[in-house]
Amino acid sequence: MPTYVLTDKCKGCMECVKICPSDIMHIDATQGRAYNIEPSMCWECYACVKSCPEAAIEVRGYADFAPLRHLVMPTRTTDRIDWKIRMRNGDLKEFSFPIRTTPWGSIRAPQETPEPTPDAVASELLAFEPDYLAVEALPTLPKPPRGG
């Protein structure tokens, strides 16, 4: 879902321009407002949405996710991003995601991470799960009985 800027809310602070990994957020020289120069190249990371202090960036929903006449409203608070999706039939779906609050540079670099064991490489878990998730074990589904 590519982003677009609500120019009436944008103050031209450049936060979205500075954080966009695909370099598609730019400031219009005549209006001094941000805009997405190439929506089809959006990585959909929503870093711009998360960084915008004016909540001036919204997203265009895909038809299979939020059908025609929908409305996607991301809202940034100090500790989370709240998403509200209003479906065309009026249903409202709400999601909330925390904003990362660890200090910049506090996460161990990949080259500082120990080499995985052969058992870890053969596992279907991602690297260092469940340790990094701070859980004892990941939930699993029971194995289906074998048919005879």
C-alpha positions as protocol buffer text, in pm:
chain_id: "A"
residue {
  index: 1
  type: MET
  ca { x: 0 y: 0 z: 0 }
}
residue {
  index: 2
  type: PRO
  ca { x: 196 y: 302 z: -122 }
}
residue {
  index: 3
  type: THR
  ca { x: 193 y: 624 z: 76 }
}
residue {
  index: 4
  type: TYR
  ca { x: 57 y: 964 z: -15 }
}
residue {
  index: 5
  type: VAL
  ca { x: 82 y: 1299 z: 160 }
}
residue {
  index: 6
  type: LEU
  ca { x: -211 y: 1508 z: 281 }
}
residue {
  index: 7
  type: THR
  ca { x: -63 y: 1842 z: 176 }
}
residue {
  index: 8
  type: ASP
  ca { x: -299 y: 2044 z: 393 }
}
residue {
  index: 9
  type: LYS
  ca { x: -148 y: 1873 z: 702 }
}
residue {
  index: 10
  type: CYS
  ca { x: 216 y: 1862 z: 587 }
}
residue {
  index: 11
  type: LYS
  ca { x: 445 y: 2130 z: 730 }
}
residue {
  index: 12
  type: GLY
  ca { x: 748 y: 2038 z: 517 }
}
residue {
  index: 13
  type: CYS
  ca { x: 960 y: 1925 z: 813 }
}
residue {
  index: 14
  type: MET
  ca { x: 1150 y: 1674 z: 592 }
}
residue {
  index: 15
  type: GLU
  ca { x: 1126 y: 1385 z: 843 }
}
residue {
  index: 16
  type: CYS
  ca { x: 976 y: 1160 z: 574 }
}
residue {
  index: 17
  type: VAL
  ca { x: 1240 y: 1266 z: 321 }
}
residue {
  index: 18
  type: LYS
  ca { x: 1523 y: 1187 z: 562 }
}
residue {
  index: 19
  type: ILE
  ca { x: 1391 y: 844 z: 661 }
}
residue {
  index: 20
  type: CYS
  ca { x: 1259 y: 704 z: 329 }
}
residue {
  index: 21
  type: PRO
  ca { x: 1483 y: 408 z: 231 }
}
residue {
  index: 22
  type: SER
  ca { x: 1378 y: 421 z: -134 }
}
residue {
  index: 23
  type: ASP
  ca { x: 1431 y: 799 z: -164 }
}
residue {
  index: 24
  type: ILE
  ca { x: 1087 y: 865 z: -309 }
}
residue {
  index: 25
  type: MET
  ca { x: 965 y: 1122 z: -57 }
}
residue {
  index: 26
  type: HIS
  ca { x: 1055 y: 1471 z: -176 }
}
residue {
  index: 27
  type: ILE
  ca { x: 963 y: 1831 z: -92 }
}
residue {
  index: 28
  type: ASP
  ca { x: 782 y: 2025 z: -362 }
}
residue {
  index: 29
  type: ALA
  ca { x: 987 y: 2340 z: -422 }
}
residue {
  index: 30
  type: THR
  ca { x: 685 y: 2562 z: -486 }
}
residue {
  index: 31
  type: GLN
  ca { x: 458 y: 2447 z: -202 }
}
residue {
  index: 32
  type: GLY
  ca { x: 719 y: 2337 z: 53 }
}
residue {
  index: 33
  type: ARG
  ca { x: 519 y: 2019 z: 115 }
}
residue {
  index: 34
  type: ALA
  ca { x: 625 y: 1656 z: 91 }
}
residue {
  index: 35
  type: TYR
  ca { x: 504 y: 1423 z: -181 }
}
residue {
  index: 36
  type: ASN
  ca { x: 574 y: 1071 z: -301 }
}
residue {
  index: 37
  type: ILE
  ca { x: 743 y: 1104 z: -642 }
}
residue {
  index: 38
  type: GLU
  ca { x: 705 y: 736 z: -737 }
}
residue {
  index: 39
  type: PRO
  ca { x: 429 y: 550 z: -547 }
}
residue {
  index: 40
  type: SER
  ca { x: 489 y: 227 z: -737 }
}
residue {
  index: 41
  type: MET
  ca { x: 844 y: 216 z: -598 }
}
residue {
  index: 42
  type: CYS
  ca { x: 727 y: 245 z: -234 }
}
residue {
  index: 43
  type: TRP
  ca { x: 880 y: -30 z: -17 }
}
residue {
  index: 44
  type: GLU
  ca { x: 573 y: -15 z: 206 }
}
residue {
  index: 45
  type: CYS
  ca { x: 787 y: 5 z: 518 }
}
residue {
  index: 46
  type: TYR
  ca { x: 581 y: 302 z: 641 }
}
residue {
  index: 47
  type: ALA
  ca { x: 886 y: 465 z: 796 }
}
residue {
  index: 48
  type: CYS
  ca { x: 751 y: 796 z: 664 }
}
residue {
  index: 49
  type: VAL
  ca { x: 412 y: 735 z: 826 }
}
residue {
  index: 50
  type: LYS
  ca { x: 579 y: 652 z: 1157 }
}
residue {
  index: 51
  type: SER
  ca { x: 811 y: 953 z: 1147 }
}
residue {
  index: 52
  type: CYS
  ca { x: 561 y: 1219 z: 1038 }
}
residue {
  index: 53
  type: PRO
  ca { x: 486 y: 1443 z: 1338 }
}
residue {
  index: 54
  type: GLU
  ca { x: 179 y: 1589 z: 1166 }
}
residue {
  index: 55
  type: ALA
  ca { x: 15 y: 1254 z: 1074 }
}
residue {
  index: 56
  type: ALA
  ca { x: 11 y: 1389 z: 720 }
}
residue {
  index: 57
  type: ILE
  ca { x: 94 y: 1062 z: 540 }
}
residue {
  index: 58
  type: GLU
  ca { x: -167 y: 802 z: 460 }
}
residue {
  index: 59
  type: VAL
  ca { x: -164 y: 487 z: 251 }
}
residue {
  index: 60
  type: ARG
  ca { x: -353 y: 368 z: -52 }
}
residue {
  index: 61
  type: GLY
  ca { x: -502 y: 29 z: 23 }
}
residue {
  index: 62
  type: TYR
  ca { x: -495 y: -255 z: -228 }
}
residue {
  index: 63
  type: ALA
  ca { x: -833 y: -379 z: -347 }
}
residue {
  index: 64
  type: ASP
  ca { x: -790 y: -724 z: -193 }
}
residue {
  index: 65
  type: PHE
  ca { x: -701 y: -570 z: 145 }
}
residue {
  index: 66
  type: ALA
  ca { x: -933 y: -271 z: 166 }
}
residue {
  index: 67
  type: PRO
  ca { x: -1180 y: -262 z: -124 }
}
residue {
  index: 68
  type: LEU
  ca { x: -1304 y: 43 z: -314 }
}
residue {
  index: 69
  type: ARG
  ca { x: -1426 y: 338 z: -110 }
}
residue {
  index: 70
  type: HIS
  ca { x: -1220 y: 230 z: 189 }
}
residue {
  index: 71
  type: LEU
  ca { x: -1024 y: 459 z: 416 }
}
residue {
  index: 72
  type: VAL
  ca { x: -688 y: 377 z: 577 }
}
residue {
  index: 73
  type: MET
  ca { x: -603 y: 607 z: 867 }
}
residue {
  index: 74
  type: PRO
  ca { x: -267 y: 564 z: 1041 }
}
residue {
  index: 75
  type: THR
  ca { x: -222 y: 766 z: 1359 }
}
residue {
  index: 76
  type: ARG
  ca { x: 109 y: 811 z: 1536 }
}
residue {
  index: 77
  type: THR
  ca { x: 137 y: 849 z: 1912 }
}
residue {
  index: 78
  type: THR
  ca { x: 456 y: 861 z: 2117 }
}
residue {
  index: 79
  type: ASP
  ca { x: 471 y: 484 z: 2159 }
}
residue {
  index: 80
  type: ARG
  ca { x: 267 y: 323 z: 1881 }
}
residue {
  index: 81
  type: ILE
  ca { x: 111 y: 346 z: 1537 }
}
residue {
  index: 82
  type: ASP
  ca { x: -265 y: 289 z: 1529 }
}
residue {
  index: 83
  type: TRP
  ca { x: -423 y: 185 z: 1200 }
}
residue {
  index: 84
  type: LYS
  ca { x: -793 y: 215 z: 1130 }
}
residue {
  index: 85
  type: ILE
  ca { x: -930 y: 56 z: 814 }
}
residue {
  index: 86
  type: ARG
  ca { x: -1285 y: 154 z: 726 }
}
residue {
  index: 87
  type: MET
  ca { x: -1425 y: -98 z: 481 }
}
residue {
  index: 88
  type: ARG
  ca { x: -1674 y: 9 z: 216 }
}
residue {
  index: 89
  type: ASN
  ca { x: -1955 y: -163 z: 407 }
}
residue {
  index: 90
  type: GLY
  ca { x: -1877 y: 55 z: 710 }
}
residue {
  index: 91
  type: ASP
  ca { x: -1693 y: -208 z: 917 }
}
residue {
  index: 92
  type: LEU
  ca { x: -1400 y: -65 z: 1108 }
}
residue {
  index: 93
  type: LYS
  ca { x: -1086 y: -273 z: 1164 }
}
residue {
  index: 94
  type: GLU
  ca { x: -831 y: -141 z: 1412 }
}
residue {
  index: 95
  type: PHE
  ca { x: -467 y: -245 z: 1459 }
}
residue {
  index: 96
  type: SER
  ca { x: -203 y: -111 z: 1694 }
}
residue {
  index: 97
  type: PHE
  ca { x: 173 y: -164 z: 1665 }
}
residue {
  index: 98
  type: PRO
  ca { x: 439 y: -44 z: 1909 }
}
residue {
  index: 99
  type: ILE
  ca { x: 708 y: 196 z: 1796 }
}
residue {
  index: 100
  type: ARG
  ca { x: 1054 y: 65 z: 1865 }
}
residue {
  index: 101
  type: THR
  ca { x: 1193 y: 234 z: 2171 }
}
residue {
  index: 102
  type: THR
  ca { x: 1535 y: 72 z: 2203 }
}
residue {
  index: 103
  type: PRO
  ca { x: 1821 y: 323 z: 2184 }
}
residue {
  index: 104
  type: TRP
  ca { x: 1973 y: 375 z: 1840 }
}
residue {
  index: 105
  type: GLY
  ca { x: 2271 y: 143 z: 1794 }
}
residue {
  index: 106
  type: SER
  ca { x: 2174 y: -84 z: 2084 }
}
residue {
  index: 107
  type: ILE
  ca { x: 2091 y: -385 z: 1866 }
}
residue {
  index: 108
  type: ARG
  ca { x: 2382 y: -619 z: 1802 }
}
residue {
  index: 109
  type: ALA
  ca { x: 2518 y: -601 z: 1446 }
}
residue {
  index: 110
  type: PRO
  ca { x: 2492 y: -921 z: 1237 }
}
residue {
  index: 111
  type: GLN
  ca { x: 2870 y: -968 z: 1241 }
}
residue {
  index: 112
  type: GLU
  ca { x: 2860 y: -961 z: 1623 }
}
residue {
  index: 113
  type: THR
  ca { x: 2604 y: -1242 z: 1636 }
}
residue {
  index: 114
  type: PRO
  ca { x: 2742 y: -1589 z: 1714 }
}
residue {
  index: 115
  type: GLU
  ca { x: 2755 y: -1848 z: 1438 }
}
residue {
  index: 116
  type: PRO
  ca { x: 2440 y: -2066 z: 1443 }
}
residue {
  index: 117
  type: THR
  ca { x: 2475 y: -2429 z: 1545 }
}
residue {
  index: 118
  type: PRO
  ca { x: 2403 y: -2704 z: 1289 }
}
residue {
  index: 119
  type: ASP
  ca { x: 2079 y: -2780 z: 1477 }
}
residue {
  index: 120
  type: ALA
  ca { x: 1973 y: -2415 z: 1450 }
}
residue {
  index: 121
  type: VAL
  ca { x: 2043 y: -2414 z: 1075 }
}
residue {
  index: 122
  type: ALA
  ca { x: 1830 y: -2726 z: 1028 }
}
residue {
  index: 123
  type: SER
  ca { x: 1544 y: -2579 z: 1234 }
}
residue {
  index: 124
  type: GLU
  ca { x: 1247 y: -2404 z: 1079 }
}
residue {
  index: 125
  type: LEU
  ca { x: 1275 y: -2127 z: 1336 }
}
residue {
  index: 126
  type: LEU
  ca { x: 1420 y: -1791 z: 1244 }
}
residue {
  index: 127
  type: ALA
  ca { x: 1758 y: -1696 z: 1386 }
}
residue {
  index: 128
  type: PHE
  ca { x: 1758 y: -1694 z: 1765 }
}
residue {
  index: 129
  type: GLU
  ca { x: 1384 y: -1756 z: 1805 }
}
residue {
  index: 130
  type: PRO
  ca { x: 1239 y: -1777 z: 2064 }
}
residue {
  index: 131
  type: ASP
  ca { x: 1516 y: -1599 z: 2261 }
}
residue {
  index: 132
  type: TYR
  ca { x: 1471 y: -1263 z: 2088 }
}
residue {
  index: 133
  type: LEU
  ca { x: 1095 y: -1286 z: 2134 }
}
residue {
  index: 134
  type: ALA
  ca { x: 1144 y: -1332 z: 2509 }
}
residue {
  index: 135
  type: VAL
  ca { x: 930 y: -1647 z: 2522 }
}
residue {
  index: 136
  type: GLU
  ca { x: 1022 y: -1997 z: 2635 }
}
residue {
  index: 137
  type: ALA
  ca { x: 886 y: -2164 z: 2322 }
}
residue {
  index: 138
  type: LEU
  ca { x: 690 y: -2073 z: 2013 }
}
residue {
  index: 139
  type: PRO
  ca { x: 335 y: -2203 z: 1986 }
}
residue {
  index: 140
  type: THR
  ca { x: 297 y: -2512 z: 1770 }
}
residue {
  index: 141
  type: LEU
  ca { x: 7 y: -2693 z: 1613 }
}
residue {
  index: 142
  type: PRO
  ca { x: -54 y: -3054 z: 1711 }
}
residue {
  index: 143
  type: LYS
  ca { x: 59 y: -3305 z: 1451 }
}
residue {
  index: 144
  type: PRO
  ca { x: -234 y: -3461 z: 1268 }
}
residue {
  index: 145
  type: PRO
  ca { x: -289 y: -3832 z: 1329 }
}
residue {
  index: 146
  type: ARG
  ca { x: -147 y: -4057 z: 1058 }
}
residue {
  index: 147
  type: GLY
  ca { x: -410 y: -4206 z: 832 }
}
residue {
  index: 148
  type: GLY
  ca { x: -412 y: -4580 z: 782 }
}
